[in-house]
Amino acid sequence: MGYKTSTAHLDCILRELSKEYSIYAPKTFIGEGTYSDTNRIRYGRVESVEEINFKEKSEFSYKEVLTPISETLFYFTEDEVKESDEPKKGAIIFLRSCDLHAVKRMDDIYLRNGFEDIYYKRIREKTKFILMGCTESFERCFCVDMDTNRTSNHDAYIKVQGNEAFIEGGFEALFSRLEEVEEVSVKPDYVIENKTRVNIPENLSAEVMDSAMWNEYNERCIACGRCNFVCPTCTCFTMQDVFYEGSDHKRAGERRRVWASCQVDGFTNMAGGHSFRGDKGQRMRFKVLHKVHDYKKRFGHHMCVGCGRCDDICPEYISYSACINKLSDAMKEVQS
């Protein structure tokens, strides 16, 4: 069961919640698209239902809330080190089923991969997730084949139709503020079919690394890293030390964790000048097999959630889903 209320009432609730939480959702940024006179849909802070784009897929994922693009870990001087303060507010994130499955992948890496990352954990523990349903599949999504098209692991579900809002879930801070609502049956919308299909071969093994299929990406990929930055499950980062002079003329600075990409030049550089995966095809091979082979062996489920953003964003029209569908023939090639 759930509740029906007006969007005006929901706006009042969001304003109240914003005192305790920073609220993030997909929103349209006018004129900020790749080309002139085009818009960009990405995550940003919202204060009302009207700001939330329920109808279109965001080009970037929710992950920059949990893992900021540039995050200061600690400050230092010549004499001491001070850990950065944790956010004063919690966070509420509106997201779709595939992205909510991606949160589990982020948790795997930052909380269950041999250690707990305290910077991720302190944000994650104060974050609530509000599910946005999908009434139909977006272009290039393949969530059904990745089994991420539906989820029950949300704090609340909200659907907006005209001036009415339908709400379901167990987020106490939200439901305790509901007044003069009608009790109705509310079930999350989810898609059952995508136009884009993928087939991950059950016999997929590390042997596929020797296939010639990866060679084409040496010519096609330009190593821009955009596929990694829009992906909701990519977690690679690098460190940057920023130095400045303190008021007492002593050296001081801060260490920042900054997003990085396994596709870009220099990512695997080592002391002494050696670099792994110098060819772009090798980098593509690493990314694909990590998403649909290595990760599953470790955690029991694929890293990729089928959101299709990498296919959407690639300036060279490289299709990650098409690459997955080449793996069956590649396995036959290396085993013949």
N, C-alpha and C positions, 0 to 999 in steps of 0.2 A: 504493500500500500504506500501511498504518497499523498502529496497535497497540491492543490491548484491555488494560485494567488495571482495578483496583478504584477506586471513588470515594475510598476511604480512602487509597490510595496517591496519588491525585491531590491530595487535601487536603495530604498531606505535601509534595508538590512545590510547591503554591501557597504554603505557609508558607515554604519555602525561597526562592521567587521574591520574596516580599514583603520580603525583606531588600534587594533591589535595585530592586524596582518597587512602586509603589502599584497595586493591582489593583481595577479598577472593572467593575461589571456591573449589569444590571437587578436590583433587589431590591425586595421588598415592605416598605413602611413601614406598619406596622399602625396604623390609626386616623388616618392623616394624609391621607385622601381629602377631596374637596370637600365631601361631606355627612357628617353624624354617622354613626359606626360603619361607615365605609367606609375602604378602604385606598388607598394610592398606590403605583404602580410607577414607580420612577425610578432613575437611576444613583446608586450609592453605593459606598463601599469594601467589599470582601468579603475574607474570609479562608478560606472553605470553599465547596465545591460546593453544599452545602445552602442557602446564602444566595442563590444565583443563581436567578432566576426564568426558567427556560427555556421555560415554557409560555405565558406571556402577553406581550403587547406592552407595552413601557415607554411611559408617557404622555409622558415627556420623553426627549430624545435624548442621545447620548453627548457632544455638542459642548461641554458645560460642563467637560469634562476638558481639551480642547485650547484652548478659549477661555473661561476662567472668567467667571462672571456679573459679578464685579467683580475687576479685576486691577490691582495697583499696577505702574505702568511705571517710575517713578523717584521719588526723594525729593529735596527741595530745601530749602535754607536761603537766607539773604540772601547767602551767600558761595559756595555750591557746589551741584552737582547730582550725585546718585549713582544709577546705574541699579539697579533691583531685582535681587536675586540670582535666578538660575535655580533651578528645583527640584532638590534633591539626588538624588532618585530618578527613574527613568524611570516610565513608566506602561504597564500592560497593560489593554486594554479588550475586554470580551466584547461583540460586537455582531452584528447580522444583516446580510444581504447589502445591503439598501437603504441602511443606515447606512454600510456600508463604501464604497458608491458615493458617499455624501454626503461622505466624507472627501476624495475626489477634487475635489469642488466647493469644499470649504474650501481645499484646496491651490491651486486655481485663483485664488481671491480673495486669499489671503494670501502666496502664493509666486510666482505667475505672472501677476499683474495689473499689471505694470510695475515692481514692486519686491518685495523680500522683507521681510516683517514679522519682525523678529528675535525678538520675544516669542513669536509663534506658532511660528517655526522651531525654537527651542531646546526647546520641549515636543514638537513633532511628531517631531523626529529621535530622541527617546528613547522613542517610543511604539511598542508592539507591539499587533497586532490579532488577536484570536481569534474566529473566525467561529462563530456559533450558527446552525444550520440551521432551516428552517421546514418542518414536515411538512404544514401546511395554512395557507391564507390566513387572516389576521386580518380582522375586520370593517373595512370601508372602506379596506383596502389596495388599491392599483392598481399594484403594482410590475411586474407582467408587461407591461403596456402601456408602462411607462416603461423597460423593458429593464434593470431593476435587481434582478430576482428571483434572479439567480445571479452569482457572482464567483469568481475564482481568485486574487484579489489579497490573500490573507490570510497571516499568519505561522503560524497553526495553526488547525485546526478541532477542536472538541470536541463530542461528543454524549454525553449521559448517559441511560442506561436502567437504572432500578433502582439496583443497587449497582455497575454496570459503567460504565466510561467508554471511549469510542472516540476516538482521537486521530490526527490526520494533519497534515502540514505540514512546515515547515522552520525552526521557531523553536528554535535550538540550545540556548538556556538551559533550555528546557522538555524537549527530547528527551534531552539529556545526563543528566538526572536520572531517566529512566525505568529501572526495574529489574524483573526478573521479569515481563515482559510477553509477551503472545501476539501474534504478527504476523498481522494480518488485513487484509482489504480494507475500506477506509473511504472512503466518498464522501459529500460534503456533501448534506444534504437541501435541496431547494428546491421552491417551488410552481410550478405550470405554468398555474394559472388563478386569477383573482380574481373574486369576485361583482361588485365594483365595476369598471366599465370606463370608460376615457376615450378620446376621439378628438380628437387635436390636428390641425386641418385643415392640409394641406400648403401651402395658399395663404395661410396666416396672415401678415398684414402689419400695419404700423402704422396702416393705415386703420381697423382695428377699434376704435381709440381713439374714433372718432366715433359708435360704436354707442350706442343708447339702453339697451342691456342693463345698463350700469353704474349707471344711475339708481336701481335698486331697492335697491342697497347703501347709498345715502344714508339710507334709513329703517331698514334691518335691522342694519347694523353699529353697534356701540357704541364702537368705537375702543379696545378694551381691550388689543390687541396680543398676546393669548394665542397666536394662530396663529403669530406670528413666534417667540415664545419656545420653543415646542415643536418648531419646524421644525429639522431637522438641517442645512439649508443656508443659513438666514438668518444674515447676518454683520454686520448694522448695529450700530454702537455709538456712544456719545457719550463725552465726557471730563468728568471731575469733578476739580476741585482741592479737596483737603481741607487746611485750615490749622489749625495748632496752635502753641502757644508753646513754644519750646525751653527747656532748663534754664538757658540764659544769657539768657533773656527776648528772644531774637531770634525773628523770625517764621520758621516752618518749615512744611513740609507735604509732601504727596505728590500725584502725579497718577495718577488711576485711569481705566482703560478699562472702561466699563460697558455692558452690553447695552442696545440701544435698539430701537425698532420704527417702521417706516415707516407703520404704521397709526394711531399715536397722535397726539393733538393736540400741536403744537409741534415735531414732528420736523423740518419743513422751514423753521422760522422763520429769518429772516435779519436782519442789522442793519438798522435802520430800520423794522422792523415788518412787512415783506413776508413772506408765507408761500405756498409752493407747495402744490398739492393740498389745498386747504382742505376740499373735500367728501370724505366717506367713500367715495363711489363712485369718485372719482379715485384714492384710495389703493388700493382694491381693484384697479382697472385697472392701476396701476403694479406691484403685487405679482404679479398673474397674468401679465402680459406679460413681466415680468422673468424669471419662472420658466420660461416655455414659448416665449419668442420672442427677446428681446434677448440673453439669456445664450447661447443656442445659436448665434446669429450670431457671437458672439465666440469661444466655446470649442469649438463643434462638437457639444455634447450639451446636453440640457435640464438646467436647474438642479434642478427638482423630481425626486425619486426615488420618489414614489408611496407613501410610508409611511402616509399617511392620518391623521397625528396632528392636523393642522389641523382636519379634519372632526370628529375625536373630541372636541377640546377646546373648540370654539366654543360659548359660552353662548347664542348666538342661532340655533344650528343652521344656520349658513351652510355650505354644502358647496362646498369648493374644486373637488372633482372635477366636481360638477354645473355649476359655473361654466365649467370647461374645455369641457364638452360643449355649452355654449351658443355657443361661438365660431364654429362652422360656420354657424349661422343668422345670427349677427352679421355675418359676412363677406358673406353674401348680401345682408343689409340694406344695408350701406354701399356695396355695388357695384351695387345695383339702381338 
